[in-house]
Amino acid sequence: MACRAVSLRFLIPKFASCVNRGNSGTIPALIRKTQHTRNSASRHRFSSTAAKPKKETITVHFVQSDGSKFSTTAAVGENLLDIIIDNDIDIDGFGACEGTLACSTCHLIFKQEDYDKIPDKPTDEELDMLDLAYGLSSTSRLGCQVVLTKDMDGLQVQVPTAVVDARDPS
């Protein structure tokens, strides 16, 4: 007599109860075929995804208002705000809006040659926030808007002496 699931036939396939009993003779040929045709190389891999290529890194130097210098490596494609947060660089009030372009606390000043390496020009929204920043210069940018490229290796960034939060009504 063939194995049949009588009461559970609407919930699970009819052959499921046969598999649970270990009766391999009644397992459909399709299931047996897929078990035997797996690529032998896939049995030796622990992950089915390919290894991610390593991101290129560059060195960035931050000069604090007191003259102290902090250097770190950063992945190409990250912005300066994320680098400061990820590396726990202690800058009071830095990045208060978390990169939403709603404050000017991530204001940074670049050397002219480094400023010229930034591929994206500031947007009108960034310029509006920079107008509210303390110690604005012609080479000022918001760190949340500066995305690192390979050409920026050795970038030196000056942190202003004070931070003004554009969201603060006082």
MOJO-V233173 format. One record per residue. N is the residue number from 1. RES is the residue in one small letter. PHI is phi in whole degrees, -180 to 180 (* if undefined). PSI is psi in degrees with one decimal (NA if undefined). NEAR is the number of other ideal C-beta (glycine too) atoms within 12 Angstrom. Layout:
# MOJO-V233173
N_RES_PHI_PSI_NEAR, N_RES_PHI_PSI_NEAR
This chain:
# MOJO-V233173
1_m_*_134.5_6, 2_a_-74_150.2_12, 3_c_-76_126.5_22, 4_r_-135_142.6_18, 5_a_-96_107.6_20, 6_v_-84_-58.6_12, 7_s_-79_-22.4_10, 8_l_-106_15.5_14, 9_r_-65_-22.8_14, 10_f_-88_-15.1_9, 11_l_-96_-37.7_11, 12_i_-134_157.9_16, 13_p_-61_154.4_20, 14_k_-62_-29.8_20, 15_f_-82_-7.6_25, 16_a_-63_-41.0_20, 17_s_-67_-30.2_22, 18_c_-69_-38.0_22, 19_v_-66_-40.8_21, 20_n_-63_-30.9_16, 21_r_-85_-5.4_15, 22_g_81_18.4_11, 23_n_-87_87.1_16, 24_s_-70_-16.3_16, 25_g_-69_-20.2_14, 26_t_-104_0.7_23, 27_i_-70_130.7_24, 28_p_-55_147.4_18, 29_a_-60_-30.9_14, 30_l_-62_-43.3_12, 31_i_-67_-45.5_17, 32_r_-60_-39.3_15, 33_k_-65_-41.4_11, 34_t_-69_-27.2_12, 35_q_-71_-30.3_14, 36_h_-95_-14.0_13, 37_t_-102_13.3_12, 38_r_-64_145.1_13, 39_n_-63_129.4_11, 40_s_-64_-27.8_9, 41_a_-69_-31.2_8, 42_s_-70_-20.7_12, 43_r_-71_-20.9_11, 44_h_-100_-3.7_10, 45_r_-94_145.6_13, 46_f_-92_-18.8_8, 47_s_-132_145.6_9, 48_s_-88_-7.4_12, 49_t_-96_149.6_8, 50_a_-74_155.7_7, 51_a_-63_138.5_9, 52_k_-78_137.1_8, 53_p_-68_145.1_8, 54_k_-71_137.7_8, 55_k_-77_146.2_14, 56_e_-70_142.9_18, 57_t_-119_153.0_18, 58_i_-131_167.1_28, 59_t_-102_134.9_23, 60_v_-125_134.9_38, 61_h_-113_125.6_28, 62_f_-107_128.1_34, 63_v_-108_115.4_25, 64_q_-76_167.8_24, 65_s_-65_-25.4_22, 66_d_-86_1.9_15, 67_g_95_-10.9_11, 68_s_-69_148.2_15, 69_k_-119_137.9_18, 70_f_-129_125.8_24, 71_s_-113_143.8_21, 72_t_-149_161.9_25, 73_t_-100_147.5_21, 74_a_-142_150.2_36, 75_a_-79_141.2_25, 76_v_-62_133.8_24, 77_g_104_-12.2_19, 78_e_-86_158.6_29, 79_n_-100_163.9_32, 80_l_-66_-32.3_42, 81_l_-62_-46.6_37, 82_d_-63_-35.6_26, 83_i_-65_-43.4_39, 84_i_-65_-42.8_33, 85_i_-68_-45.9_24, 86_d_-65_-28.8_17, 87_n_-100_10.0_21, 88_d_51_42.7_11, 89_i_-77_124.0_30, 90_d_-84_98.8_17, 91_i_-125_116.2_33, 92_d_-60_122.0_19, 93_g_76_5.5_24, 94_f_-70_129.8_37, 95_g_74_38.4_34, 96_a_-60_-34.2_28, 97_c_-92_3.5_24, 98_e_60_34.7_19, 99_g_85_19.3_27, 100_t_-93_6.6_19, 101_l_63_39.7_30, 102_a_-117_4.4_22, 103_c_-149_-178.0_32, 104_s_-126_24.8_39, 105_t_-74_-16.0_37, 106_c_-99_25.3_44, 107_h_-62_128.8_44, 108_l_-132_153.5_47, 109_i_-117_131.0_32, 110_f_-108_155.0_32, 111_k_-70_152.8_22, 112_q_-57_-43.5_15, 113_e_-66_-32.4_14, 114_d_-75_-37.4_28, 115_y_-61_-38.4_25, 116_d_-69_-18.8_16, 117_k_-82_-13.0_26, 118_i_-73_117.5_30, 119_p_-70_-36.2_18, 120_d_-92_129.3_16, 121_k_-79_153.9_13, 122_p_-64_140.9_27, 123_t_-81_169.0_15, 124_d_-61_-37.8_12, 125_e_-64_-41.5_20, 126_e_-66_-41.9_31, 127_l_-63_-36.6_20, 128_d_-63_-40.8_17, 129_m_-71_-37.9_33, 130_l_-64_-30.8_34, 131_d_-60_-24.0_18, 132_l_-95_-3.2_25, 133_a_-79_150.2_32, 134_y_-80_135.5_25, 135_g_71_37.2_21, 136_l_-62_137.5_22, 137_s_-132_174.5_18, 138_s_-71_-13.8_15, 139_t_-113_27.5_25, 140_s_-85_143.5_33, 141_r_-147_160.8_40, 142_l_-87_130.0_44, 143_g_-60_-29.2_47, 144_c_-71_-14.7_35, 145_q_-105_-4.4_33, 146_v_-100_109.7_38, 147_v_-98_129.2_28, 148_l_-73_141.7_35, 149_t_-122_169.3_22, 150_k_-62_-31.7_19, 151_d_-69_-13.5_17, 152_m_-90_11.0_34, 153_d_-58_131.0_20, 154_g_87_11.2_19, 155_l_-55_133.5_37, 156_q_-117_126.2_27, 157_v_-123_131.5_43, 158_q_-97_128.6_32, 159_v_-89_128.7_37, 160_p_-60_161.5_34, 161_t_-71_-22.9_18, 162_a_-140_160.2_18, 163_v_-120_132.4_29, 164_v_-116_125.5_26, 165_d_-91_112.7_24, 166_a_-65_-16.1_28, 167_r_-83_-14.2_19, 168_d_-77_120.1_16, 169_p_-72_-14.4_5, 170_s_-81_NA_6
